[in-house]
Amino acid sequence: MSLPTAALVDWFDGHARDLPWRAPGTTAWGVLVSEIMLQQTPVARVEPAWLEWLARWPRPSDLAAASPADVLRAWGKLGYPRRALRLREAAAAIAEQHGDVVPSDVDTLLALPGIGAYTARAVAAFGYGRRCPVVDTNVRRVVARAVHGAGDAGPASTARDLADVEALLPVAEPAAARLSIALMELGALVCTARAPRCADCPIRDGCAWQRAGRPAYAGPAKPVQRYAGTDRQVRGRLLDVLRDAPEPVAKAALDAAWADAGQRDRCLASLLADGLVEQVPDGRFALPGDS
């Protein structure tokens, strides 16, 4: 497995997006916040939220001291709001168990609430410059094409995907971390799922997909996620009502947010079960800690 990785890093140095969490001096806490926010959320929506969060809660202990209601309000419309509460739980663990400093070791990061394998590796690599493979959808696509000559990545295989990227990384830790982020950026900007910009690709001469004539992807179709009319949309509508309310609201206010009573009540029950909403003694509803 051989790719012109030096050319890829040179390309990254000249073409990488100017994202705030990549700025010199960004702490591992800032990297962790960005990685949690970026899960299934576009960069354009994350940037302003990230800047506001880091200004308001520059250390894990600052977020841990905030009320769940304040955290959910600040999360706004980033989606999947359970991420916000799990990040607050992780912040509390970091403050209490690690001296308010995000750990640099992958296994220690994995022990934090809500931190999965990808996030732990991303924080180690991008927050501390460690040598560890970081694999997301973009990286899997780049490797599938450039290394294996396939039109796109097939079903995920954690062991295989990590081994593929591990084999590409140089021995030196800072260089390996730089290549990790360069692979990710290439998939986001050039080696895209649709209409890849192969003429602009810094590793085109070493790409197996190019050598094979760019064959079309023939694997299983990827599921298309819809949003309109889903429980996720309903949950968001209900949370919008509570985020905008200065005090607990009556059930009637939530009823007005969605016409389908069965779906609406099912979603409200799931929000209560997830700890994203609470019911106060008088029967009204509020964000947790807001009553």
Secondary structure, DSSP 8 states (H G I E B T S, - for coil): ----HHHHHHHHHHH----GGGSTT--HHHHHHHHHHHTTS-HHHHHHHHHHHHHH--SHHHHHTS-HHHHHHHHTTSS-THHHHHHHHHHHHHHHHSTT----SHHHHHTSTT--HHHHHHIIIIIH--------HHHHHHHHHHTT--SS--S--HHHHHHHHHHHS-SSHHHHHHHHHHHHHHHHHTS-SSS--GGG-TTGGG-HHHHTT-----S--------TTSHHHHHHHHHHHHHH-SS-B-HHHHHTT-S-HHHHHHHHHHHHHTTS-EE-TTS-EESTT--
